[in-house]
Amino acid sequence: MGAGFGLYPALQTGSVLTAILTAVVVGLLLLVVVVAVPILFLRGLKETYLSTAWTLGYREIPPSLPQAEPVIENAA
């Protein structure tokens, strides 16, 4: 609501088209800010979960048994 009060006097000086374009641009910028913050927070939670799941899953893998050396026979 504060952005609307601040934007109103600026929009009264120009044409209707300028006022509409300015209002749309400011509205989209505010929308991006309001939507981007929660999305970034949720993406951070998701990445933290995936990193933790991979780390814990990797720790549960048992060590593999040592591989035997292949036997090479002489053809001569």
PyMOL Python script that loads the backbone (N, CA, C, O; Angstrom):
from pymol import cmd

cmd.read_pdbstr("""\
ATOM      1  N   MET A   1       0.827  -1.180   0.000  1.00  0.00           N
ATOM      2  CA  MET A   1       0.000   0.000   0.000  1.00  0.00           C
ATOM      3  C   MET A   1       0.875   1.249   0.000  1.00  0.00           C
ATOM      4  O   MET A   1       0.508   2.260  -0.598  1.00  0.00           O
ATOM      5  N   GLY A   2       2.007   1.190   0.651  1.00  0.00           N
ATOM      6  CA  GLY A   2       2.918   2.327   0.677  1.00  0.00           C
ATOM      7  C   GLY A   2       3.463   2.635  -0.710  1.00  0.00           C
ATOM      8  O   GLY A   2       3.666   3.799  -1.056  1.00  0.00           O
ATOM      9  N   ALA A   3       3.704   1.589  -1.511  1.00  0.00           N
ATOM     10  CA  ALA A   3       4.198   1.802  -2.868  1.00  0.00           C
ATOM     11  C   ALA A   3       3.153   2.510  -3.713  1.00  0.00           C
ATOM     12  O   ALA A   3       3.492   3.328  -4.569  1.00  0.00           O
ATOM     13  N   GLY A   4       1.898   2.203  -3.480  1.00  0.00           N
ATOM     14  CA  GLY A   4       0.824   2.871  -4.229  1.00  0.00           C
ATOM     15  C   GLY A   4       0.726   4.343  -3.903  1.00  0.00           C
ATOM     16  O   GLY A   4       0.531   5.168  -4.796  1.00  0.00           O
ATOM     17  N   PHE A   5       0.860   4.684  -2.620  1.00  0.00           N
ATOM     18  CA  PHE A   5       0.822   6.094  -2.234  1.00  0.00           C
ATOM     19  C   PHE A   5       2.030   6.851  -2.786  1.00  0.00           C
ATOM     20  O   PHE A   5       1.910   8.020  -3.155  1.00  0.00           O
ATOM     21  N   GLY A   6       3.163   6.211  -2.844  1.00  0.00           N
ATOM     22  CA  GLY A   6       4.342   6.863  -3.395  1.00  0.00           C
ATOM     23  C   GLY A   6       4.293   6.974  -4.908  1.00  0.00           C
ATOM     24  O   GLY A   6       4.859   7.906  -5.480  1.00  0.00           O
ATOM     25  N   LEU A   7       3.639   6.055  -5.549  1.00  0.00           N
ATOM     26  CA  LEU A   7       3.568   6.024  -7.005  1.00  0.00           C
ATOM     27  C   LEU A   7       2.482   6.936  -7.560  1.00  0.00           C
ATOM     28  O   LEU A   7       2.597   7.412  -8.689  1.00  0.00           O
ATOM     29  N   TYR A   8       1.441   7.184  -6.794  1.00  0.00           N
ATOM     30  CA  TYR A   8       0.294   7.956  -7.273  1.00  0.00           C
ATOM     31  C   TYR A   8       0.675   9.352  -7.766  1.00  0.00           C
ATOM     32  O   TYR A   8       0.271   9.709  -8.873  1.00  0.00           O
ATOM     33  N   PRO A   9       1.423  10.163  -7.020  1.00  0.00           N
ATOM     34  CA  PRO A   9       1.753  11.498  -7.531  1.00  0.00           C
ATOM     35  C   PRO A   9       2.600  11.452  -8.800  1.00  0.00           C
ATOM     36  O   PRO A   9       2.454  12.312  -9.669  1.00  0.00           O
ATOM     37  N   ALA A  10       3.472  10.474  -8.916  1.00  0.00           N
ATOM     38  CA  ALA A  10       4.301  10.369 -10.114  1.00  0.00           C
ATOM     39  C   ALA A  10       3.464  10.009 -11.335  1.00  0.00           C
ATOM     40  O   ALA A  10       3.780  10.426 -12.450  1.00  0.00           O
ATOM     41  N   LEU A  11       2.408   9.244 -11.134  1.00  0.00           N
ATOM     42  CA  LEU A  11       1.581   8.827 -12.264  1.00  0.00           C
ATOM     43  C   LEU A  11       0.619   9.916 -12.719  1.00  0.00           C
ATOM     44  O   LEU A  11       0.122   9.855 -13.843  1.00  0.00           O
ATOM     45  N   GLN A  12       0.345  10.896 -11.893  1.00  0.00           N
ATOM     46  CA  GLN A  12      -0.595  11.959 -12.249  1.00  0.00           C
ATOM     47  C   GLN A  12      -0.001  12.971 -13.223  1.00  0.00           C
ATOM     48  O   GLN A  12      -0.751  13.702 -13.870  1.00  0.00           O
ATOM     49  N   THR A  13       1.308  13.033 -13.344  1.00  0.00           N
ATOM     50  CA  THR A  13       1.935  14.053 -14.188  1.00  0.00           C
ATOM     51  C   THR A  13       2.003  13.639 -15.645  1.00  0.00           C
ATOM     52  O   THR A  13       2.098  14.516 -16.503  1.00  0.00           O
ATOM     53  N   GLY A  14       1.961  12.372 -15.976  1.00  0.00           N
ATOM     54  CA  GLY A  14       2.121  11.910 -17.347  1.00  0.00           C
ATOM     55  C   GLY A  14       0.801  11.516 -17.985  1.00  0.00           C
ATOM     56  O   GLY A  14      -0.269  11.800 -17.448  1.00  0.00           O
ATOM     57  N   SER A  15       0.886  10.860 -19.136  1.00  0.00           N
ATOM     58  CA  SER A  15      -0.298  10.393 -19.845  1.00  0.00           C
ATOM     59  C   SER A  15      -0.808   9.103 -19.205  1.00  0.00           C
ATOM     60  O   SER A  15      -0.181   8.533 -18.312  1.00  0.00           O
ATOM     61  N   VAL A  16      -1.958   8.670 -19.690  1.00  0.00           N
ATOM     62  CA  VAL A  16      -2.564   7.453 -19.154  1.00  0.00           C
ATOM     63  C   VAL A  16      -1.701   6.240 -19.502  1.00  0.00           C
ATOM     64  O   VAL A  16      -1.531   5.341 -18.678  1.00  0.00           O
ATOM     65  N   LEU A  17      -1.164   6.215 -20.704  1.00  0.00           N
ATOM     66  CA  LEU A  17      -0.329   5.092 -21.114  1.00  0.00           C
ATOM     67  C   LEU A  17       0.937   5.006 -20.263  1.00  0.00           C
ATOM     68  O   LEU A  17       1.343   3.917 -19.856  1.00  0.00           O
ATOM     69  N   THR A  18       1.549   6.138 -19.999  1.00  0.00           N
ATOM     70  CA  THR A  18       2.734   6.163 -19.147  1.00  0.00           C
ATOM     71  C   THR A  18       2.397   5.692 -17.742  1.00  0.00           C
ATOM     72  O   THR A  18       3.170   4.960 -17.124  1.00  0.00           O
ATOM     73  N   ALA A  19       1.247   6.113 -17.239  1.00  0.00           N
ATOM     74  CA  ALA A  19       0.823   5.707 -15.901  1.00  0.00           C
ATOM     75  C   ALA A  19       0.599   4.196 -15.830  1.00  0.00           C
ATOM     76  O   ALA A  19       0.996   3.554 -14.857  1.00  0.00           O
ATOM     77  N   ILE A  20      -0.026   3.636 -16.845  1.00  0.00           N
ATOM     78  CA  ILE A  20      -0.297   2.197 -16.857  1.00  0.00           C
ATOM     79  C   ILE A  20       1.012   1.413 -16.951  1.00  0.00           C
ATOM     80  O   ILE A  20       1.213   0.447 -16.214  1.00  0.00           O
ATOM     81  N   LEU A  21       1.897   1.825 -17.851  1.00  0.00           N
ATOM     82  CA  LEU A  21       3.170   1.121 -17.996  1.00  0.00           C
ATOM     83  C   LEU A  21       4.011   1.201 -16.729  1.00  0.00           C
ATOM     84  O   LEU A  21       4.628   0.217 -16.322  1.00  0.00           O
ATOM     85  N   THR A  22       4.032   2.371 -16.113  1.00  0.00           N
ATOM     86  CA  THR A  22       4.787   2.529 -14.870  1.00  0.00           C
ATOM     87  C   THR A  22       4.201   1.659 -13.768  1.00  0.00           C
ATOM     88  O   THR A  22       4.936   1.002 -13.031  1.00  0.00           O
ATOM     89  N   ALA A  23       2.886   1.655 -13.658  1.00  0.00           N
ATOM     90  CA  ALA A  23       2.237   0.835 -12.629  1.00  0.00           C
ATOM     91  C   ALA A  23       2.498  -0.646 -12.864  1.00  0.00           C
ATOM     92  O   ALA A  23       2.718  -1.390 -11.908  1.00  0.00           O
ATOM     93  N   VAL A  24       2.479  -1.087 -14.117  1.00  0.00           N
ATOM     94  CA  VAL A  24       2.737  -2.492 -14.424  1.00  0.00           C
ATOM     95  C   VAL A  24       4.179  -2.864 -14.079  1.00  0.00           C
ATOM     96  O   VAL A  24       4.426  -3.917 -13.491  1.00  0.00           O
ATOM     97  N   VAL A  25       5.124  -2.005 -14.442  1.00  0.00           N
ATOM     98  CA  VAL A  25       6.532  -2.294 -14.159  1.00  0.00           C
ATOM     99  C   VAL A  25       6.778  -2.354 -12.656  1.00  0.00           C
ATOM    100  O   VAL A  25       7.430  -3.276 -12.167  1.00  0.00           O
ATOM    101  N   VAL A  26       6.255  -1.365 -11.921  1.00  0.00           N
ATOM    102  CA  VAL A  26       6.447  -1.363 -10.467  1.00  0.00           C
ATOM    103  C   VAL A  26       5.745  -2.557  -9.832  1.00  0.00           C
ATOM    104  O   VAL A  26       6.284  -3.172  -8.911  1.00  0.00           O
ATOM    105  N   GLY A  27       4.568  -2.889 -10.305  1.00  0.00           N
ATOM    106  CA  GLY A  27       3.837  -4.042  -9.780  1.00  0.00           C
ATOM    107  C   GLY A  27       4.582  -5.344 -10.022  1.00  0.00           C
ATOM    108  O   GLY A  27       4.642  -6.203  -9.143  1.00  0.00           O
ATOM    109  N   LEU A  28       5.155  -5.492 -11.223  1.00  0.00           N
ATOM    110  CA  LEU A  28       5.915  -6.711 -11.509  1.00  0.00           C
ATOM    111  C   LEU A  28       7.180  -6.800 -10.666  1.00  0.00           C
ATOM    112  O   LEU A  28       7.553  -7.884 -10.216  1.00  0.00           O
ATOM    113  N   LEU A  29       7.834  -5.678 -10.452  1.00  0.00           N
ATOM    114  CA  LEU A  29       9.017  -5.687  -9.588  1.00  0.00           C
ATOM    115  C   LEU A  29       8.654  -6.080  -8.156  1.00  0.00           C
ATOM    116  O   LEU A  29       9.364  -6.865  -7.527  1.00  0.00           O
ATOM    117  N   LEU A  30       7.570  -5.545  -7.651  1.00  0.00           N
ATOM    118  CA  LEU A  30       7.126  -5.923  -6.306  1.00  0.00           C
ATOM    119  C   LEU A  30       6.734  -7.399  -6.247  1.00  0.00           C
ATOM    120  O   LEU A  30       7.013  -8.081  -5.261  1.00  0.00           O
ATOM    121  N   LEU A  31       6.086  -7.887  -7.304  1.00  0.00           N
ATOM    122  CA  LEU A  31       5.702  -9.295  -7.358  1.00  0.00           C
ATOM    123  C   LEU A  31       6.935 -10.186  -7.336  1.00  0.00           C
ATOM    124  O   LEU A  31       6.957 -11.202  -6.641  1.00  0.00           O
ATOM    125  N   VAL A  32       7.955  -9.812  -8.091  1.00  0.00           N
ATOM    126  CA  VAL A  32       9.179 -10.604  -8.119  1.00  0.00           C
ATOM    127  C   VAL A  32       9.812 -10.650  -6.736  1.00  0.00           C
ATOM    128  O   VAL A  32      10.260 -11.707  -6.292  1.00  0.00           O
ATOM    129  N   VAL A  33       9.853  -9.519  -6.060  1.00  0.00           N
ATOM    130  CA  VAL A  33      10.457  -9.490  -4.724  1.00  0.00           C
ATOM    131  C   VAL A  33       9.642 -10.330  -3.749  1.00  0.00           C
ATOM    132  O   VAL A  33      10.208 -11.086  -2.959  1.00  0.00           O
ATOM    133  N   VAL A  34       8.331 -10.206  -3.797  1.00  0.00           N
ATOM    134  CA  VAL A  34       7.468 -10.920  -2.842  1.00  0.00           C
ATOM    135  C   VAL A  34       7.478 -12.418  -3.113  1.00  0.00           C
ATOM    136  O   VAL A  34       7.390 -13.211  -2.175  1.00  0.00           O
ATOM    137  N   VAL A  35       7.583 -12.818  -4.368  1.00  0.00           N
ATOM    138  CA  VAL A  35       7.556 -14.240  -4.709  1.00  0.00           C
ATOM    139  C   VAL A  35       8.955 -14.853  -4.609  1.00  0.00           C
ATOM    140  O   VAL A  35       9.094 -16.016  -4.229  1.00  0.00           O
ATOM    141  N   ALA A  36       9.989 -14.080  -4.945  1.00  0.00           N
ATOM    142  CA  ALA A  36      11.340 -14.637  -5.003  1.00  0.00           C
ATOM    143  C   ALA A  36      11.874 -15.016  -3.626  1.00  0.00           C
ATOM    144  O   ALA A  36      12.570 -16.023  -3.499  1.00  0.00           O
ATOM    145  N   VAL A  37      11.572 -14.248  -2.609  1.00  0.00           N
ATOM    146  CA  VAL A  37      12.118 -14.537  -1.279  1.00  0.00           C
ATOM    147  C   VAL A  37      11.634 -15.894  -0.759  1.00  0.00           C
ATOM    148  O   VAL A  37      12.465 -16.696  -0.333  1.00  0.00           O
ATOM    149  N   PRO A  38      10.330 -16.190  -0.773  1.00  0.00           N
ATOM    150  CA  PRO A  38       9.915 -17.527  -0.309  1.00  0.00           C
ATOM    151  C   PRO A  38      10.428 -18.660  -1.199  1.00  0.00           C
ATOM    152  O   PRO A  38      10.755 -19.737  -0.701  1.00  0.00           O
ATOM    153  N   ILE A  39      10.501 -18.425  -2.508  1.00  0.00           N
ATOM    154  CA  ILE A  39      10.995 -19.470  -3.400  1.00  0.00           C
ATOM    155  C   ILE A  39      12.457 -19.763  -3.113  1.00  0.00           C
ATOM    156  O   ILE A  39      12.857 -20.926  -3.077  1.00  0.00           O
ATOM    157  N   LEU A  40      13.262 -18.727  -2.910  1.00  0.00           N
ATOM    158  CA  LEU A  40      14.673 -18.947  -2.588  1.00  0.00           C
ATOM    159  C   LEU A  40      14.827 -19.689  -1.262  1.00  0.00           C
ATOM    160  O   LEU A  40      15.693 -20.553  -1.130  1.00  0.00           O
ATOM    161  N   PHE A  41      14.000 -19.358  -0.293  1.00  0.00           N
ATOM    162  CA  PHE A  41      14.046 -20.050   0.992  1.00  0.00           C
ATOM    163  C   PHE A  41      13.697 -21.525   0.824  1.00  0.00           C
ATOM    164  O   PHE A  41      14.381 -22.388   1.375  1.00  0.00           O
ATOM    165  N   LEU A  42      12.649 -21.821   0.075  1.00  0.00           N
ATOM    166  CA  LEU A  42      12.244 -23.213  -0.128  1.00  0.00           C
ATOM    167  C   LEU A  42      13.281 -23.984  -0.928  1.00  0.00           C
ATOM    168  O   LEU A  42      13.521 -25.160  -0.653  1.00  0.00           O
ATOM    169  N   ARG A  43      13.899 -23.345  -1.912  1.00  0.00           N
ATOM    170  CA  ARG A  43      14.958 -24.019  -2.672  1.00  0.00           C
ATOM    171  C   ARG A  43      16.151 -24.333  -1.774  1.00  0.00           C
ATOM    172  O   ARG A  43      16.782 -25.379  -1.923  1.00  0.00           O
ATOM    173  N   GLY A  44      16.461 -23.438  -0.849  1.00  0.00           N
ATOM    174  CA  GLY A  44      17.539 -23.696   0.094  1.00  0.00           C
ATOM    175  C   GLY A  44      17.234 -24.883   0.986  1.00  0.00           C
ATOM    176  O   GLY A  44      18.111 -25.702   1.261  1.00  0.00           O
ATOM    177  N   LEU A  45      15.984 -24.979   1.441  1.00  0.00           N
ATOM    178  CA  LEU A  45      15.587 -26.143   2.243  1.00  0.00           C
ATOM    179  C   LEU A  45      15.705 -27.429   1.436  1.00  0.00           C
ATOM    180  O   LEU A  45      16.175 -28.444   1.950  1.00  0.00           O
ATOM    181  N   LYS A  46      15.286 -27.391   0.184  1.00  0.00           N
ATOM    182  CA  LYS A  46      15.358 -28.572  -0.676  1.00  0.00           C
ATOM    183  C   LYS A  46      16.807 -28.997  -0.893  1.00  0.00           C
ATOM    184  O   LYS A  46      17.124 -30.182  -0.796  1.00  0.00           O
ATOM    185  N   GLU A  47      17.684 -28.046  -1.185  1.00  0.00           N
ATOM    186  CA  GLU A  47      19.091 -28.377  -1.414  1.00  0.00           C
ATOM    187  C   GLU A  47      19.750 -28.924  -0.141  1.00  0.00           C
ATOM    188  O   GLU A  47      20.585 -29.826  -0.205  1.00  0.00           O
ATOM    189  N   THR A  48      19.370 -28.376   0.996  1.00  0.00           N
ATOM    190  CA  THR A  48      19.899 -28.891   2.261  1.00  0.00           C
ATOM    191  C   THR A  48      19.454 -30.326   2.479  1.00  0.00           C
ATOM    192  O   THR A  48      20.252 -31.169   2.888  1.00  0.00           O
ATOM    193  N   TYR A  49      18.188 -30.608   2.211  1.00  0.00           N
ATOM    194  CA  TYR A  49      17.669 -31.970   2.361  1.00  0.00           C
ATOM    195  C   TYR A  49      18.388 -32.931   1.418  1.00  0.00           C
ATOM    196  O   TYR A  49      18.804 -34.013   1.834  1.00  0.00           O
ATOM    197  N   LEU A  50      18.537 -32.542   0.150  1.00  0.00           N
ATOM    198  CA  LEU A  50      19.181 -33.435  -0.809  1.00  0.00           C
ATOM    199  C   LEU A  50      20.634 -33.697  -0.433  1.00  0.00           C
ATOM    200  O   LEU A  50      21.108 -34.828  -0.541  1.00  0.00           O
ATOM    201  N   SER A  51      21.332 -32.680  -0.001  1.00  0.00           N
ATOM    202  CA  SER A  51      22.731 -32.852   0.399  1.00  0.00           C
ATOM    203  C   SER A  51      22.838 -33.786   1.592  1.00  0.00           C
ATOM    204  O   SER A  51      23.706 -34.659   1.628  1.00  0.00           O
ATOM    205  N   THR A  52      21.968 -33.606   2.558  1.00  0.00           N
ATOM    206  CA  THR A  52      21.988 -34.460   3.747  1.00  0.00           C
ATOM    207  C   THR A  52      21.621 -35.894   3.395  1.00  0.00           C
ATOM    208  O   THR A  52      22.244 -36.833   3.889  1.00  0.00           O
ATOM    209  N   ALA A  53      20.615 -36.069   2.546  1.00  0.00           N
ATOM    210  CA  ALA A  53      20.199 -37.420   2.164  1.00  0.00           C
ATOM    211  C   ALA A  53      21.316 -38.147   1.432  1.00  0.00           C
ATOM    212  O   ALA A  53      21.562 -39.324   1.695  1.00  0.00           O
ATOM    213  N   TRP A  54      22.002 -37.456   0.505  1.00  0.00           N
ATOM    214  CA  TRP A  54      23.107 -38.093  -0.213  1.00  0.00           C
ATOM    215  C   TRP A  54      24.243 -38.443   0.734  1.00  0.00           C
ATOM    216  O   TRP A  54      24.832 -39.518   0.627  1.00  0.00           O
ATOM    217  N   THR A  55      24.554 -37.546   1.656  1.00  0.00           N
ATOM    218  CA  THR A  55      25.649 -37.816   2.588  1.00  0.00           C
ATOM    219  C   THR A  55      25.330 -39.013   3.470  1.00  0.00           C
ATOM    220  O   THR A  55      26.163 -39.905   3.632  1.00  0.00           O
ATOM    221  N   LEU A  56      24.137 -39.042   4.039  1.00  0.00           N
ATOM    222  CA  LEU A  56      23.769 -40.157   4.910  1.00  0.00           C
ATOM    223  C   LEU A  56      23.640 -41.459   4.131  1.00  0.00           C
ATOM    224  O   LEU A  56      24.006 -42.523   4.630  1.00  0.00           O
ATOM    225  N   GLY A  57      23.121 -41.379   2.908  1.00  0.00           N
ATOM    226  CA  GLY A  57      23.025 -42.580   2.075  1.00  0.00           C
ATOM    227  C   GLY A  57      24.392 -43.120   1.706  1.00  0.00           C
ATOM    228  O   GLY A  57      24.605 -44.332   1.717  1.00  0.00           O
ATOM    229  N   TYR A  58      25.320 -42.236   1.380  1.00  0.00           N
ATOM    230  CA  TYR A  58      26.671 -42.661   1.024  1.00  0.00           C
ATOM    231  C   TYR A  58      27.373 -43.314   2.209  1.00  0.00           C
ATOM    232  O   TYR A  58      28.136 -44.264   2.035  1.00  0.00           O
ATOM    233  N   ARG A  59      27.118 -42.811   3.405  1.00  0.00           N
ATOM    234  CA  ARG A  59      27.745 -43.395   4.591  1.00  0.00           C
ATOM    235  C   ARG A  59      27.230 -44.800   4.886  1.00  0.00           C
ATOM    236  O   ARG A  59      27.922 -45.581   5.538  1.00  0.00           O
ATOM    237  N   GLU A  60      26.041 -45.132   4.421  1.00  0.00           N
ATOM    238  CA  GLU A  60      25.455 -46.451   4.680  1.00  0.00           C
ATOM    239  C   GLU A  60      25.962 -47.521   3.725  1.00  0.00           C
ATOM    240  O   GLU A  60      25.736 -48.708   3.961  1.00  0.00           O
ATOM    241  N   ILE A  61      26.639 -47.132   2.658  1.00  0.00           N
ATOM    242  CA  ILE A  61      27.146 -48.117   1.701  1.00  0.00           C
ATOM    243  C   ILE A  61      28.315 -48.855   2.347  1.00  0.00           C
ATOM    244  O   ILE A  61      29.270 -48.224   2.802  1.00  0.00           O
ATOM    245  N   PRO A  62      28.248 -50.202   2.392  1.00  0.00           N
ATOM    246  CA  PRO A  62      29.348 -50.943   3.012  1.00  0.00           C
ATOM    247  C   PRO A  62      30.592 -50.879   2.120  1.00  0.00           C
ATOM    248  O   PRO A  62      30.484 -50.754   0.900  1.00  0.00           O
ATOM    249  N   PRO A  63      31.762 -50.964   2.734  1.00  0.00           N
ATOM    250  CA  PRO A  63      32.974 -50.947   1.910  1.00  0.00           C
ATOM    251  C   PRO A  63      33.025 -52.186   1.033  1.00  0.00           C
ATOM    252  O   PRO A  63      32.623 -53.271   1.453  1.00  0.00           O
ATOM    253  N   SER A  64      33.517 -52.022  -0.177  1.00  0.00           N
ATOM    254  CA  SER A  64      33.561 -53.163  -1.096  1.00  0.00           C
ATOM    255  C   SER A  64      34.730 -54.080  -0.728  1.00  0.00           C
ATOM    256  O   SER A  64      35.707 -53.655  -0.111  1.00  0.00           O
ATOM    257  N   LEU A  65      34.602 -55.321  -1.116  1.00  0.00           N
ATOM    258  CA  LEU A  65      35.654 -56.307  -0.866  1.00  0.00           C
ATOM    259  C   LEU A  65      36.810 -56.042  -1.824  1.00  0.00           C
ATOM    260  O   LEU A  65      36.590 -55.574  -2.941  1.00  0.00           O
ATOM    261  N   PRO A  66      38.040 -56.336  -1.402  1.00  0.00           N
ATOM    262  CA  PRO A  66      39.178 -56.121  -2.312  1.00  0.00           C
ATOM    263  C   PRO A  66      39.065 -57.039  -3.527  1.00  0.00           C
ATOM    264  O   PRO A  66      38.661 -58.196  -3.412  1.00  0.00           O
ATOM    265  N   GLN A  67      39.419 -56.516  -4.664  1.00  0.00           N
ATOM    266  CA  GLN A  67      39.341 -57.278  -5.908  1.00  0.00           C
ATOM    267  C   GLN A  67      40.593 -58.141  -6.052  1.00  0.00           C
ATOM    268  O   GLN A  67      41.699 -57.711  -5.724  1.00  0.00           O
ATOM    269  N   ALA A  68      40.400 -59.364  -6.547  1.00  0.00           N
ATOM    270  CA  ALA A  68      41.530 -60.270  -6.787  1.00  0.00           C
ATOM    271  C   ALA A  68      42.250 -59.833  -8.059  1.00  0.00           C
ATOM    272  O   ALA A  68      41.638 -59.295  -8.982  1.00  0.00           O
ATOM    273  N   GLU A  69      43.551 -60.070  -8.092  1.00  0.00           N
ATOM    274  CA  GLU A  69      44.342 -59.748  -9.277  1.00  0.00           C
ATOM    275  C   GLU A  69      43.993 -60.734 -10.388  1.00  0.00           C
ATOM    276  O   GLU A  69      43.881 -61.933 -10.132  1.00  0.00           O
ATOM    277  N   PRO A  70      43.822 -60.256 -11.603  1.00  0.00           N
ATOM    278  CA  PRO A  70      43.545 -61.205 -12.716  1.00  0.00           C
ATOM    279  C   PRO A  70      44.771 -62.071 -13.005  1.00  0.00           C
ATOM    280  O   PRO A  70      45.909 -61.606 -12.944  1.00  0.00           O
ATOM    281  N   VAL A  71      44.513 -63.328 -13.317  1.00  0.00           N
ATOM    282  CA  VAL A  71      45.586 -64.274 -13.614  1.00  0.00           C
ATOM    283  C   VAL A  71      45.907 -64.180 -15.101  1.00  0.00           C
ATOM    284  O   VAL A  71      45.025 -64.340 -15.944  1.00  0.00           O
ATOM    285  N   ILE A  72      47.196 -63.914 -15.423  1.00  0.00           N
ATOM    286  CA  ILE A  72      47.618 -63.819 -16.807  1.00  0.00           C
ATOM    287  C   ILE A  72      48.461 -65.046 -17.109  1.00  0.00           C
ATOM    288  O   ILE A  72      49.484 -65.277 -16.463  1.00  0.00           O
ATOM    289  N   GLU A  73      48.032 -65.836 -18.092  1.00  0.00           N
ATOM    290  CA  GLU A  73      48.765 -67.041 -18.454  1.00  0.00           C
ATOM    291  C   GLU A  73      49.694 -66.737 -19.621  1.00  0.00           C
ATOM    292  O   GLU A  73      49.368 -65.950 -20.510  1.00  0.00           O
ATOM    293  N   ASN A  74      50.843 -67.371 -19.597  1.00  0.00           N
ATOM    294  CA  ASN A  74      51.794 -67.190 -20.697  1.00  0.00           C
ATOM    295  C   ASN A  74      51.356 -68.012 -21.877  1.00  0.00           C
ATOM    296  O   ASN A  74      51.070 -69.201 -21.734  1.00  0.00           O
ATOM    297  N   ALA A  75      51.297 -67.411 -23.028  1.00  0.00           N
ATOM    298  CA  ALA A  75      50.897 -68.112 -24.248  1.00  0.00           C
ATOM    299  C   ALA A  75      52.071 -68.842 -24.885  1.00  0.00           C
ATOM    300  O   ALA A  75      51.861 -69.619 -25.816  1.00  0.00           O
ATOM    301  N   ALA A  76      53.256 -68.630 -24.438  1.00  0.00           N
ATOM    302  CA  ALA A  76      54.448 -69.222 -25.062  1.00  0.00           C
ATOM    303  C   ALA A  76      54.657 -70.652 -24.701  1.00  0.00           C
ATOM    304  O   ALA A  76      55.620 -71.269 -25.156  1.00  0.00           O
TER     305      ALA A  76
END
""", "prot")
cmd.dss("prot")
cmd.show_as("cartoon", "prot")
cmd.util.cbc("prot")
cmd.orient("prot")
